[in-house]
Amino acid sequence: MKSAAPAVPGADLLRAAVLAVLCMIIWCTVYGRLSTESWGIPIEYGITADRADVKSDIAGFKAAQDGYFWPIVFHSEPRLNAPYVANWNDYPVTEDFLIWGTGLMAKVIGLFPACNVMIMMLQVFAALAFYYAARRLKCDWKWAFCGALFFGFAPFGFAHSLHHFVITAYGHMALALLVCFWITNGSGLRIGTRDYWISIGIAVLTGWLNVYFTNIFIQIVGIGLIIQWVRHGWRAALPAFTIGCAAFAAFMVMNLDTIGYAILHGHNPSVATRTYAHLEYYALKLVDCFIPFPTHRIPAFANIGKRFYLWTILPAEIPPACYFGLVGIAAFLWLVGYAVRVAIVRDRKRIPLEATLVFWTFIYATVGGVNGMLGVLKFEMFRSTTRYCIVILAISLLFAARRLSLISRRWRSPWPMVAPLLISVFGLWEVLPPTAGEDMRYVAAQVDSDRKFATDMEKTLPKAGMVFQLPVMDFPESPIPGIPAYDHFRPYFYTQNLRYSFGTDKGRPRDAWQRLIVPMTPAEQIAALEKYGFSGIYVNRDGYPDHGNALLAEYRAAGRTDVIESPRNDLFCVVLHPSPNPVLPPPGPLFADGWYPEQDSPNGQRDHLASGNGYVILTNPTNAPVDKYAAFYVATAAPRTVTLQGDGAYESWHVDQQHAGKASNIRLTLPPGESKLFFSTDAPATPGQMGMMTFDIVNFTLSEAPNPE
């Protein structure tokens, strides 16, 4: 089937406009955004743990709104990571333009309305992109319209929504399939033609968006390259090669900040933790595409979903995102059945390209597939290949639209019009959730409480006052018991002149000082933080078994009785008396390469779990060697020897599950600058709570003088 522009461009533009308006109406209805007031409430606020990432996303939009986030350049936020500046360059992000654009929109309509509009437009764009791709492949407009609705409103989009907005930006995958068809059709694209430059534009757009989609785009373009090379020789493959290079080049441009920062400041090995276990846990499973979500509007289907998610030990991403819907399942089975029938009769030339693309996507993304094999070789970047279900759905819908466009030509009136309409109505009724996002009333109450609390803090504390946040949490991807990973961003959304201790990419020695505050008594914390110039201590009560009441009582007993409380009584801020001549805090020990994120238990135990061998970075800011004294426990689940070496020390412990090792007053001589303390073991890792683990360093402390036993 040759690609061609629509016969009546004006009519197609009108239909596309109708499609866009219809999609916006459907979106507003499902999300309940039908009033001016409702648009001021974010569709998600991380009320449940599975949507906790949304606060990190909103923080990025907030920084862009206030002029602190620009595409490609180094990203820093001076209002976070007090008393320093937050560094957002170690963790790679390719969606700079999407974040920046949402921030610009927030300047005009407000932060939360901009978040909502952005998600709505992403799903509208997905529908329009599918419609354009189908029409360029000569699909009848009615079937293109029908497929566009299913693609734009796939359960995938509602499941990822605002908390995974970078994944909700999946619409360009329909355009990626169009590029693959152009490449493989006949003698392929020719460099310099209109469709070639459109393909280059799609490649650049892909490289600017999420790396998962860039990855699969380059792969399907590579399939087209191989097909043309085999058919017509290497010269015919050059357009595909340049298109793939354009996508990769755009991806690299979006990572210039991360690459440049690593060159200037050294590689940060601990900012993003990936393991092979993640690749299995979040890999694509075919069964997930057939299992309805537990909130399905048909009770029997909802029960199937509930039972499945009770049974499975390897669930896909939560909320469930992979379900194709009955129309999508029918399209997928039709594609598989058609390809199998053609293969049986050995008519190789009639095997549709869609079958090849689905087959490759599945064997790449499934549990133990090609991505898993690469993970064994320690290429563990793409841990959530379950996300490629949307690519398989797009391929299946495009196949169905193409086949139905041919078949329906032989139908008698009015079925060519009635059939797409009936399928669209039934299909949307089946897949659209009764409501989407989080409960609006609950979110509104939480937002109002947070806004009142943050406003009271800004009124009470001095301008540019620094707020130390407890419990201490790393950023990114580091939740602790009771508090999702990014909850400390909440007051940041509503203030302009306060600075917060949370929010810099973990893994840099300068920023490890906050951990030194944790083991101090409340009185010692007050003294230290006032010395460093902090104006308040912010406490999230959910991080403490007693709701933080004992901690608050001790702060008051230490003489700091001026306390700001949130209306919902989940946050409080103790007002401090900062020193007029503050000093910078000393650098703390940094558990760098080889460790999972630090785990803090309610009883005050701090665990550093190793995935193999690991090292700790110690910093001496003076110009002369200094002595420090280390103390900690060594625990393990399997018998092993753990050895410490570095800074003049060498110690070993033989430990097992019943017998931990104890280190008391190990003398370390730290040279000026940074040095490394190495922990190694003689036994392989064993499965543990967070993945493969070797040993646990518990309650590591570093003191100026030997401590009594």
Secondary structure, DSSP 8 states (H G I E B T S, - for coil): ------S-HHHHHHHHHHHHHHHHHHHHHHHT--SHHHHTS-S----SGGGTTHHHHHHHHHHHHTT---SSS--EETTBSTTS-EE-SSS----HHHHHHHHHHHHHH-HHHHHHHHHHHHHHHHHHHHHHHHHHTT--HHHHHHHHHHHHT-HHHHHHTTTTHHHH--THHHHHHHHHHHHHSTT---TTSHHHHHHHHHHHHHHHS-HHHHHHHHHHHHHHHHHHHHHH-GGGGHHHHHHHHHHHHHHHHHTHHHHHHHHHH---TTSS---HHHHHHTSB-GGGGTS--TT-SSHHHHHHHHHHHHH-SS--SSS-----HHHHHHHHHHHHHHHHHHHHTT-GGGS-HHHHHHHHHHHHHBTTSHHHHHHHTT--S---GGGGHHHHHHHHHHHHHHHHHHHGGGS-TTHHHHHHHHHHHHHHHHHS-SS-SS-HHHHHHHHHHHHHHHHHHHHHS-TT-EEEEES---BSS--BTTB-TTGGGGGGGG-SS-EES--SBS--GGGGGGGGTTTS-HHHHHHHHHHTTEEEEEEEGGGSTTTTHHHHHHHHHTT---EEE-TTSSEEEEE----SS--------EE-TTB---EE-TTS-EEEEBSSSEEEEEEE-SSS-EEEEEEEEEE-SS-EEEEEEETTEEEEEEE-SS--EEEEEEEEEE-SEEEEEEEEESS--EEETTEEE--EEEEEEEESS----
